[in-house]
Amino acid sequence: MKSANSFALPKPKTSGVALPANDAIPTDLLIGESWREGSNKQRIPVLNPANGEVITTIADATLEDGMAAVDAAEKAAPGWAATPPRQRAEILRKCYEKMIANADWLAHLISLEMGKALPDSKGEVLYAAEFFRWYSEETPRIIGELQTSPSGQNRIVVEYQPIGISLLITPWNFPAAMATRKIAPALGAGCTVILKPAIETPLTAFAVAQIMLDAGVPPGVVNVITPKDPGPVCAAIMHDPRVRKMSFTGSTGVGRALLRTAADTVLNCSMELGGNAPFLVFDDANIDEAVEGAMIAKMRNGGQACTATNRFYVQKGVLAEFTEKFTAKMKALKLGDGTDPDTQLGPVITEKQATKIAGLVEGAVKEGAKILLGGKRPDSKGYFYPATVLTDVPPSATILKDEIFGPVAPIIAFETEEEAIRMANDTHYGLAAYLYSKDLKKGLKIAEKLEYGMVGINRGLVSDTAAPFGGVKQSGLGREGSHHGLIEFTECKYIAVTW
């Protein structure tokens, strides 16, 4: 089952990181029981965002390969669905244990191909592994329902059965966590899957897949494909009547296109889409705590997260204090190669993304914003953009409309609660929001008025394996994590019984 083509992780710059005995990372497609080259024999380069150099190459999956993955998932489906829940749970638990055992090694791999600083990468690995542990505990607890019908003439029996073969499409910004957040509940529910990771960060997905095979996941239960042109391949898989679920994490624009495709076969979809998170700081907030929370909400993963704060709304009474302390924290961040243990802010994912961020900042300045910190790309190799703080940002500025996906923090002043709520809700996104206030009653009251699927009160981090992750409006459909994430991969069946 070993891949004919593989990549060995360079020796980490951090001392004490133990590489596994077999640290060869597959770079081919995982289809059924084997790692194999794409049928067209073409390879796709994987770039290091810290210097733009090629790390290695991966197989390019064709339409034929996509259909082979569906065949493999179909072949494995009956056996996996019939596997006792406890047995499935024990395999997921072993996946967790193996990920934890290789956490430092996986963190360096993520930093190499994605660019994020090592502490962020290590945090992601631990978070990703938790999905295996959480769903190993949830898998034996898929409960049904039994009740007497109101007429008393029969019983109502409700079962939750595996929904079937699932296509899982994951983004580049959390290559481990976004994969395990989908794979673990799907496998727990008894489904077989086809994972399509982003080609910018495929190595982590390949490494996680190999870990799962080593943990005892049967051949064909997890398949991994990496098409250079994903549109036609994913469309063909989604149109195959054997495939009954698609779970996607990515931009709202791509999500809309996938939903249009899914409509052809009425395919069940879970969509975790874009965000435009507001961060509200009220006059009665603990400013030091708000600044710490702001650094997490804004700078986790270098701002390249769908939950990252895009807009800081600060009440005028604490505007000067918050801005001064927050800017000082941003200024202290060390920009550099994510694999360097001293780095606190790594590069963004591509040159295109760095250029986009620069354009948003330039546009904000033209619209009246002032650059308090950063705002200019360094003269160096790689896709770097510095920590940047903008003040006097007009509420109508373009930079406040869409995801920045980078280390830029626009600050906007407000006077009243009503004004803050109105500006926070003035977006077609609704994923995550944050607010700081010492008055919990006020905080809860405001949280209920914020049109977001997740709200952090006096917290800069909302992600938790035990909590339902997802948004409202154009930020998505369905929930991941918690018991809700497992139910997403089941069909509810009602059986009418008389006895």
C-alpha positions in Angstrom: 0.0 0.0 0.0 3.0 2.3 -0.1 3.2 5.0 -2.6 5.6 4.7 -5.6 6.3 8.4 -5.2 6.9 10.0 -1.9 8.4 13.0 -0.2 10.7 13.0 2.9 10.3 16.0 5.2 13.5 18.0 5.5 15.1 17.9 9.0 13.2 20.4 11.1 15.0 23.6 12.3 13.6 22.9 15.8 15.8 20.5 17.8 14.2 17.5 19.5 11.5 16.8 16.8 11.5 13.1 16.3 10.8 12.0 12.8 8.8 8.7 12.5 10.6 5.6 11.4 8.9 5.8 8.1 8.6 9.5 7.3 7.9 9.1 3.6 4.8 11.1 2.7 2.9 9.6 -0.2 2.5 12.0 -3.2 0.2 9.8 -5.3 -3.5 9.2 -5.3 -5.1 6.9 -2.7 -7.7 4.8 -4.5 -8.9 1.7 -2.9 -6.1 -0.4 -1.6 -3.2 1.4 -3.3 -1.4 4.6 -3.8 -1.2 5.2 -7.5 -0.1 7.8 -10.1 -2.8 9.7 -12.0 -3.9 8.0 -15.2 -2.4 10.9 -17.2 1.0 10.5 -15.4 1.1 14.3 -14.9 2.5 15.9 -11.8 1.5 19.1 -10.0 4.2 21.2 -8.2 3.7 22.0 -4.5 5.3 25.4 -3.6 6.8 26.6 -0.4 5.1 30.0 0.2 8.1 31.2 2.2 10.4 31.3 -0.9 8.2 30.2 -3.9 10.3 27.1 -4.5 9.0 23.7 -5.4 8.8 21.3 -2.4 7.8 18.3 -4.4 5.2 17.2 -7.0 1.9 15.3 -6.6 -0.2 13.2 -8.9 -2.8 14.9 -11.0 -6.2 13.1 -10.8 -8.2 12.8 -13.9 -11.9 12.1 -14.5 -11.0 8.4 -14.8 -9.3 8.5 -11.4 -12.3 10.2 -9.8 -14.6 7.5 -11.1 -12.1 4.9 -9.8 -12.3 6.5 -6.4 -16.1 6.2 -6.5 -15.8 2.5 -7.5 -13.4 1.9 -4.5 -15.7 3.7 -2.1 -18.7 1.7 -3.3 -16.9 -1.6 -3.0 -15.9 -0.8 0.6 -19.2 0.8 1.6 -21.3 -2.3 2.6 -18.6 -3.8 4.8 -17.8 -0.5 6.5 -21.5 0.4 7.2 -21.9 -3.1 8.7 -18.9 -2.7 10.9 -20.0 -2.5 14.6 -20.0 1.1 15.9 -17.5 0.2 18.7 -15.1 -1.3 16.1 -15.3 1.9 14.0 -14.8 3.9 17.1 -11.7 2.0 18.1 -10.1 2.6 14.7 -10.9 6.4 15.0 -9.3 6.3 18.5 -6.1 4.8 17.0 -6.1 7.5 14.3 -6.1 10.1 17.2 -3.3 8.3 19.0 -1.1 8.1 15.9 -1.7 11.8 15.1 -0.7 12.8 18.6 2.4 10.7 18.4 3.4 12.5 15.2 2.2 15.9 16.2 5.5 17.8 16.0 6.4 16.2 12.7 3.0 17.0 11.2 3.3 20.6 12.5 6.5 21.1 10.6 4.9 19.6 7.5 2.0 22.1 7.7 4.4 25.0 8.2 6.5 24.0 5.2 3.6 23.7 2.7 1.2 26.2 4.1 3.5 28.7 5.7 1.9 29.2 9.1 4.1 29.7 12.2 4.9 26.5 14.1 2.8 27.3 17.2 -0.2 27.7 14.9 0.6 24.5 13.1 1.0 22.5 16.3 -2.3 23.9 17.5 -3.9 22.8 14.3 -2.6 19.2 14.6 -3.9 18.9 18.1 -7.2 20.3 17.1 -7.4 18.0 14.0 -6.6 15.0 16.1 -9.3 15.9 18.6 -11.9 15.2 15.9 -10.8 11.6 15.7 -11.1 11.3 19.5 -14.4 13.1 19.7 -16.0 11.0 17.0 -14.6 7.8 18.4 -16.7 8.7 21.5 -19.8 9.8 19.5 -19.8 6.8 17.1 -21.3 4.3 19.6 -23.9 6.9 20.6 -25.9 7.4 17.4 -29.3 7.0 19.0 -32.7 6.4 17.5 -36.2 7.2 18.6 -39.2 5.2 19.7 -42.6 6.6 20.5 -46.3 5.7 20.3 -48.2 7.5 17.6 -50.8 10.1 18.8 -53.6 7.8 17.5 -52.2 4.9 19.6 -52.5 2.6 16.5 -48.8 2.1 15.9 -45.3 2.8 17.0 -43.0 5.4 15.4 -39.4 4.1 15.1 -36.7 6.4 13.8 -33.2 5.2 12.8 -30.2 7.1 11.6 -28.4 5.3 8.8 -25.2 6.1 6.9 -26.0 8.5 4.2 -23.6 6.8 1.8 -20.5 7.7 -0.3 -19.4 11.2 0.6 -17.2 13.7 -1.4 -15.2 15.9 1.0 -13.6 19.0 -0.4 -11.2 20.8 1.9 -9.3 24.2 1.7 -5.6 24.9 2.0 -5.6 27.0 5.2 -6.2 24.2 7.7 -5.1 21.1 5.7 -5.2 18.7 8.7 -8.2 20.0 10.7 -10.5 20.5 7.8 -9.9 17.0 6.6 -10.4 15.3 10.0 -13.4 17.5 10.8 -15.1 15.8 7.8 -13.6 12.4 7.7 -14.0 11.5 11.3 -17.8 12.0 11.5 -18.3 10.4 8.1 -16.5 7.3 9.1 -18.1 7.3 12.5 -21.5 7.3 10.8 -20.5 4.4 8.6 -19.8 6.2 5.3 -16.9 5.8 2.9 -15.3 9.0 1.5 -13.4 10.6 -1.3 -11.3 13.5 0.0 -10.3 16.2 -2.4 -7.8 18.4 -0.6 -6.5 21.8 -2.0 -3.5 21.3 -4.3 -1.7 24.1 -2.5 -1.4 22.0 0.7 -1.9 18.3 -0.3 1.0 16.7 1.6 -0.7 17.0 5.0 -3.8 15.3 3.6 -1.7 12.5 2.2 0.1 12.1 5.6 -3.1 12.0 7.5 -4.5 9.4 5.1 -1.4 7.2 5.5 -1.8 7.5 9.3 -5.4 6.4 9.0 -4.4 3.3 6.9 -1.7 2.5 9.5 -4.4 2.8 12.2 -6.5 0.1 10.5 -8.9 2.0 8.3 -9.9 -0.6 5.6 -8.9 0.0 2.0 -11.5 2.0 0.0 -13.0 3.6 3.1 -10.9 6.7 2.6 -9.8 7.7 -0.9 -7.7 10.8 -1.7 -7.6 12.5 -5.1 -5.9 15.7 -6.2 -7.0 17.0 -9.6 -5.3 20.1 -11.0 -8.6 21.1 -12.6 -11.1 20.1 -9.9 -14.2 21.4 -11.5 -14.9 18.6 -14.1 -13.7 15.8 -11.7 -15.8 16.9 -8.8 -18.9 17.6 -11.0 -18.6 14.0 -12.4 -18.4 12.6 -8.9 -21.4 14.7 -7.7 -23.4 13.5 -10.7 -22.8 9.9 -10.0 -25.9 8.4 -8.4 -23.9 6.3 -6.0 -22.6 9.5 -4.3 -25.1 10.9 -1.8 -23.2 13.5 0.2 -20.9 16.5 -0.5 -19.2 18.4 2.3 -17.3 21.6 1.2 -15.2 24.1 3.1 -14.1 27.1 1.0 -15.2 30.4 -0.5 -18.8 31.4 -0.9 -18.4 31.8 -4.6 -17.2 28.3 -5.2 -19.9 27.1 -2.7 -22.6 28.6 -4.8 -21.2 26.9 -8.0 -21.1 23.5 -6.2 -24.7 24.0 -5.0 -25.8 24.6 -8.5 -24.1 21.3 -9.5 -25.6 19.5 -6.6 -29.1 20.6 -7.6 -29.0 18.3 -10.6 -29.1 15.2 -8.4 -30.5 16.8 -5.3 -27.3 15.9 -3.5 -27.2 16.4 0.2 -24.8 19.2 0.9 -22.9 20.7 4.0 -21.3 24.0 3.2 -18.8 25.9 5.4 -18.3 29.0 3.4 -16.7 32.5 3.8 -16.8 34.8 6.7 -16.5 38.5 7.5 -16.2 38.5 11.3 -16.7 41.6 13.3 -14.9 42.2 16.7 -16.9 44.5 19.0 -15.1 46.3 21.9 -17.4 48.2 24.3 -16.5 51.0 26.7 -16.9 48.6 29.7 -14.5 45.9 28.3 -11.3 44.8 29.9 -9.0 46.3 27.3 -6.0 44.1 28.0 -8.2 41.0 27.6 -9.8 42.5 24.5 -6.4 43.0 22.9 -5.3 39.4 23.7 -8.5 38.2 22.2 -8.1 40.4 19.2 -4.7 38.9 18.5 -6.1 35.4 18.5 -9.2 36.3 16.5 -7.2 38.3 13.9 -3.8 36.7 13.8 -4.4 33.0 14.2 -3.1 31.4 11.1 -1.8 34.8 10.0 -5.4 36.0 9.5 -6.0 33.2 6.9 -9.1 31.7 8.6 -12.8 31.9 7.8 -13.4 32.8 11.5 -10.7 35.6 11.4 -11.8 39.0 12.4 -12.1 41.3 9.4 -13.5 44.4 11.1 -12.8 45.9 14.5 -15.6 48.1 15.9 -14.4 49.9 19.0 -16.5 52.2 21.1 -15.1 55.8 21.2 -14.5 55.8 24.9 -11.8 53.1 24.6 -10.8 53.6 21.0 -7.4 55.2 21.8 -6.4 52.7 24.4 -7.4 49.7 22.4 -5.7 51.0 19.3 -2.4 51.8 21.0 -2.2 48.4 22.8 -3.3 46.3 19.9 -0.9 48.1 17.5 2.0 47.4 19.9 1.2 43.7 20.0 0.9 43.6 16.2 4.2 45.4 15.8 6.0 42.9 18.0 5.2 40.0 15.7 8.3 38.5 14.0 7.7 37.9 10.3 9.5 35.0 8.7 9.5 31.5 7.4 6.9 29.5 9.2 9.3 26.6 9.8 11.6 28.9 11.7 10.9 28.4 15.5 11.3 32.1 16.1 8.7 33.1 13.5 5.3 34.4 14.8 3.8 35.4 11.4 4.5 33.4 8.3 3.8 34.1 4.6 0.4 34.1 3.0 -0.4 31.1 0.8 0.3 32.5 -2.7 1.6 35.5 -4.6 -1.9 36.1 -5.8 -3.2 36.3 -2.2 -0.4 38.7 -1.2 -1.2 40.9 -4.1 -4.9 40.9 -3.3 -4.2 42.0 0.3 -1.9 44.8 -0.9 -4.7 46.0 -3.2 -7.3 46.0 -0.4 -5.0 48.1 1.8 -4.2 50.5 -1.1 -7.9 50.8 -1.8 -8.8 51.5 1.8 -6.2 54.3 1.9 -7.7 55.9 -1.2 -11.1 55.7 0.6 -9.8 57.6 3.6 -8.1 55.1 5.9 -4.8 55.7 7.5 -2.0 53.2 7.9 -0.9 53.1 11.5 1.3 50.0 11.1 2.7 48.0 8.2 0.9 48.4 4.8 4.0 47.6 2.6 5.3 44.2 1.5 8.9 43.5 2.5 11.5 43.3 -0.2 12.2 39.6 0.1 11.5 36.2 -1.5 8.2 34.5 -0.6 4.6 35.6 -0.3 4.9 37.9 2.8 2.7 40.6 4.0 3.4 42.4 7.3 1.0 42.8 10.3 -1.0 45.9 9.4 -3.3 48.2 11.3 -5.6 50.7 9.6 -7.5 53.5 11.4 -10.1 56.0 10.4 -11.6 53.4 8.1 -14.9 54.6 6.6 -17.8 52.2 7.4 -18.4 52.0 3.6 -14.8 51.0 2.7 -14.4 48.1 0.3 -12.0 46.3 2.7 -14.9 45.8 5.1 -17.1 44.0 2.6 -15.2 40.7 1.9 -12.7 38.4 3.6 -9.2 39.9 3.8 -7.6 36.5 4.6 -4.4 38.1 5.8 -2.8 40.0 8.7 -4.7 43.3 8.2 -6.8 44.9 10.9 -9.2 47.8 10.0 -10.4 49.7 13.1 -13.8 51.6 13.0 -15.2 53.7 15.8 -18.8 53.6 17.0 -20.8 55.3 19.6 -23.9 53.2 20.5 -24.7 49.5 20.9 -27.3 49.8 18.1 -24.8 51.3 15.7 -22.3 48.5 16.5 -24.9 45.8 15.9 -26.1 47.4 12.7 -22.6 47.7 11.2 -21.7 44.2 12.4 -24.7 42.7 10.6 -24.2 44.7 7.5 -22.8 41.8 5.4 -24.1 38.8 3.5 -21.8 36.6 5.6 -22.7 35.3 9.0 -20.1 32.8 10.3 -18.4 34.2 13.5 -18.5 37.3 15.6 -16.7 38.4 18.8 -17.6 41.0 21.5 -15.9 42.2 24.7 -17.8 43.6 27.6 -17.7 43.1 31.4 -21.5 43.1 31.5 -22.5 39.5 30.7 -26.2 40.4 30.5 -25.4 43.0 27.9 -23.1 40.7 26.0 -25.7 37.9 25.8 -28.3 40.4 24.7 -26.1 41.7 21.9 -25.0 38.1 20.9 -28.6 37.2 20.3 -28.9 40.2 17.9 -25.8 39.4 15.9 -26.7 37.5 12.8 -23.9 34.9 13.1 -23.8 31.1 13.6 -21.1 31.5 16.3 -20.4 34.3 18.8 -17.5 34.6 21.2 -18.1 36.7 24.3 -14.8 37.7 25.9 -13.1 35.1 23.8 -11.1 35.4 20.6 -11.4 31.7 19.7 -14.7 29.9 19.2 -13.6 26.6 17.5 -14.2 23.5 19.6 -14.7 19.9 18.5 -17.6 19.6 20.9 -19.4 22.7 19.6 -21.5 23.1 16.4 -19.3 25.0 13.8 -21.1 26.8 11.0 -22.7 30.0 9.8 -25.9 31.6 8.7 -26.8 33.7 5.6 -24.2 33.1 2.9 -21.7 31.6 5.3 -23.0 28.1 4.9 -25.4 25.2 5.4 -25.3 22.6 8.2 -22.9 22.2 11.1 -19.6 20.5 11.7 -18.2 19.3 15.1 -20.3 18.2 18.1 -23.0 15.5 17.6 -24.5 17.7 14.9 -21.5 16.9 12.6 -22.2 13.2 12.9 -25.9 13.5 12.1 -24.9 15.4 8.9 -23.6 12.1 7.5 -26.8 10.1 8.3 -30.2 9.7 6.8 -33.2 9.8 9.1 -35.5 6.8 8.4 -39.0 6.5 9.9 -40.5 3.0 10.3 -44.1 2.6 11.2 -44.6 -0.6 13.3 -47.7 -2.2 14.8 -47.3 -4.8 17.6 
